[in-house]
Amino acid sequence: MSTVRGGEVAAGRSSLRGGGVAASIPLLGNDSEPTIFELSANQRSSCSFRTTGIEDYPLDKFIPKKHLREDEVQLPQVSERDLVAHFTRLTHRQYSVDLGAYPLGSCTMKYNPKLCDYVANMPSFANIHPGAPSSAIQGWLEVLVRLEEILCEVTGMYCATLQPAAGAAGELTGLLLMRAFHDSNGDKRTHIIIPDSAHGTNPASVTLGGYLVTTVPTDSRGCVDVSSVKKVAGSNIAGIMLTNPNTLGIFEEEIVEIAQLIHGCGGLLYYDGANFNAIMGKVRPGDMGFDIVHLNLHKTFATPHGGGGPGAGPVVVSKRLAKFLPGPRPVRIADRERSFVKTNSKPEHSHSSQVYGWEMPESSIGRVHSWHGNSLVLARALAYILYNGSDGLKHASEMAVLNANWLRKRLSNNYDVAFDRTCMHELVLTLTKFKKDFGVRAIDLAKRLMELGFHAPTIYFPLIVDEALMIEPTETESLQTLESLAGALDQIAEEAREVGASSKFHEYPSTTPVGRVDEALAARQLIPTYDAKH
Ligand SMILES: *Cc1c(COP(=O)(O)O)cnc(C)c1O
């Protein structure tokens, strides 16, 4: 349609103007939900325009004709009522954090308090224009400054940036900070040490940051092999990236020795704090000797994780790295005088009553995100922190660790725990025996668990554990939920013994809307083939 019609939108009105044959609406419980295109009926729409007598404006008055489409755009034509029903039916087929437990490992909190949603939706936050002058958004700047201060406090670090959009973005930021630091000393270093248990984003970020990876192995107790670190620590090492507790859920007890080794050769220590809820209020990376830390607000601080929504991966650093941080940074103006970061830009504030403003760190690596970062995620995090208080955060960590250890003990009758010792927020099972004895693999178990009403745990990670099943119960699940999860896992172990040898286990899930999919197809066949009849 190449005209803009004068008139009003009558939202929600179904105007059936005849023609077209839509797919029939499925009965409840029927799995074959049509696509929105199949539901489409010619000329049906969810809004119509009243005739007002105002003239139509030809679009080519505003947009050059060559940019205008000639054919009607092929959008689905459905009434608002059918549109709502279609998506509501689809959401009912979906497992979600609001529906039940999510034992996914390396993901930290999955259920997020509703209070944080409320805060993120407050119009006074949600409606702020990112380009608004600082004089108009003093309250918002206070949120940013207070969040930075608290994140520094819980990590034992000096100064922060809230810009990075996710964990991996925080890692890259951290590596660019390492580079800026070494460059400023005229120090050319080439390699970053990473343990073989690390999250896949670590080596990827190293490569993106222009460094090379030196891998160190895990020892028999599930910790970084310190003698290997000793061997590789040298003048080519820019730093080490560590996750502590590591992805096996085990605390790196030799961390102080590792820190001394790395600092001793002139390198820096990077802390992957994606799963920070194991240690909040207990130990601090700053006290362990780390120089750079990233936190995943979408794992530890009340933003839903996954599902395509925005996250945030703030980076906190020690004093000697502060001047390289991304900017502009939100600051309390009164602090500027004693600021670690000498500003090289004119302060933006003009009113003397203004308390907060922006400043650019002296040797900033520049922006890593536009405007204020993923700002509402930041509001959520502050709400969560203030809601809990320092006692509450500490309690959350204690409960997360207690729940994981309860499950570890409870499951050990039927399952082998990789590196079976006191764990932190998560535990890793290995199904090597199930595979050997019954032909049942981690993926088979995960699919079966979905049929029993749970989300699947993380599988095949960390890579160093054969047939790995990584379970993180989190602090929010009750004893009853943990008991029923353990009960479901016991049931699966029994079934594996009884029917495992038959192929039944390889066909699960059969009661979910989508059955067993070909795990590799999406990677091999990049161009989808759409089968309208499927
Ligand atoms: C999730 C995770 C990351 C990556 O975070 P993203 O926000 O997904 O980029 C890095 N390290 C660890 C240990 C993680 O669990």
The ligand as an ORCA input file, in Angstrom:
! r2SCAN-3c Opt
* xyz 0 1
  C      27.495    -17.798     30.848
  C      28.928    -17.780     31.058
  C      29.757    -16.944     30.278
  C      29.257    -16.121     29.104
  O      28.277    -15.185     29.429
  P      27.302    -14.612     28.291
  O      26.503    -13.564     28.971
  O      26.476    -15.773     27.828
  O      28.144    -14.060     27.185
  C      31.106    -16.927     30.565
  N      31.620    -17.701     31.539
  C      30.858    -18.522     32.301
  C      31.494    -19.333     33.377
  C      29.490    -18.601     32.084
  O      28.737    -19.411     32.823
*
